């Protein structure tokens, strides 16, 4: 795999960690980073995440053909603005790390039309409550799933190159069309983040709970709450971007959850009685679903 | 602390782990277990969790005064049946490990009236998706919170004895009245379990998500979903018991969550627009609440 020069456009946790993975796997590769702030630039140079760092504001035009691989690691909205400026020929491979796929893939498809191109949209499913290049770690992508979405007219050679790239980085790959990706991710990732965030707000808005929390010097939560709240409130910029791109499926998933909460709540009669067998069925179904989703059966 | 003879009434994960802790801290203590099934009896004897095991069905009457400490480690409902059979004098200390407190404490208070007694209700906040004496581990209670609820007319000496017992086991303790306990636990423990359970059912009932899950040989979830689903569907018997005892506060917490989900959902207009600043406020509030609840700020 020829990987002499890589451009990572946007270098936060994801881009910075990818730089560390590339450094580990392809030590001779020359890495260029494009970032917005002086602070990021300094962090990247101090941590030696890239050989060159360019501030976005300093760029007049970019010669994409200088790179074997260009990685877009910015919010989806700004990727959408860059796509119409990409070259329609050349050997540079373009990928992004966007958390949603439909808007990116349709922008790529409408820009390239029937022209064969090298843009493959990818979604490495990892991340952390942390953000910024300071939080970059070399093993972020190790044993993680990277979803590959190939737009129409993308060359098969590019798709196989990108698959091989991610597998050498240490991830395992799975192909998904953009609609299935966004719908599946709404249920398996976006909804869980919304729930975690609202759960801590619900707990924090109950006066008795708040009082007991404030009076204790240590956390009065068990492991359940700790796990359920880990991803709460993290990275608002990223989530606002995701909500912009994927709100149709996210809304559906929230509606499904509200529906199930209402059904659950209605199992309890006002006299204190409740439908025990129905609760048992819900619990059994959850255990089966959990095993199926987590592949533990 | 005099702890020659302990009776653990009901020996699953919690009771069995407590036996291991007692064995570690008070090696000379003689432990008797009361269980329902032959299978549990055999496991307990094989793991040497107790010196004597008695089947519940074999008991005609129990001489509670034989023990320094009696621990009720069964569902709350069956503790409620035992309370009116306890002695009104003697030095035996009684505790339970019940996950809810209001019904137990009011049963104790109505039974003992103004008679000074040695019944202290306790709630060690630990547990696991696992159940049964087979899953017992010696460090289950280490560094965990044990909430102490002292019913009216309980002797102060007993309260301090029980506090000291749990602290020697390795837990840290916090006093809470029964109503505050049950309300706080609804928000910090019971609601999170319900949400985790319904979340996997919501994800499992979406056809696209289901199809992608079935087509992949490995889990397509990230760390967020994995954490959010860990406690889903676990231990239905325990949860049915908790729902019986704490459904008023649990219903309130579910209503609060539905309310916040509806408000969140309504931030998105049908034209794709949404109130970004409001989402940012919700995320910031969650981060503040999370730090306050988890005591990380």
Interface residues (C-beta under 8 A of the other chain):
Chain A: X125 X126 X127 X128 X144 X145 X147 X172 X174 X176 X179 X180 X183 X184 X187 X188 X189 X191 X192 X193 X194 X195 X196 X197 X198 X199 X200 X201 X202 X203 X204 X205 X206 X208 X209 X211 X212 X213 X214 X216 X217 X218 X219 X220 X221 X222 X223 X224 X225 X226 X227 X228 X229 X230 X231 X232 X233 X234 X236 X239 X240 X243 X244 X247 X251 X253 X254 X255 X256 X257 X258 X260 X261 X262 X264 X265 X268 X272 X274 X276 X279 X280 X282 X283 X284 X285 X286 X287 X288 X289 X290 X292 X293 X294 X295
Chain B: X125 X126 X127 X144 X145 X147 X172 X174 X176 X179 X180 X183 X184 X187 X188 X189 X191 X192 X193 X194 X195 X196 X197 X198 X199 X200 X201 X202 X203 X204 X205 X206 X208 X209 X211 X212 X213 X214 X216 X217 X218 X219 X220 X221 X222 X223 X224 X225 X226 X227 X228 X229 X230 X231 X232 X233 X234 X236 X239 X240 X243 X244 X247 X251 X253 X254 X255 X256 X257 X258 X260 X261 X262 X264 X265 X268 X272 X274 X276 X279 X280 X282 X283 X284 X285 X286 X287 X288 X289 X290 X292 X293 X294 X295
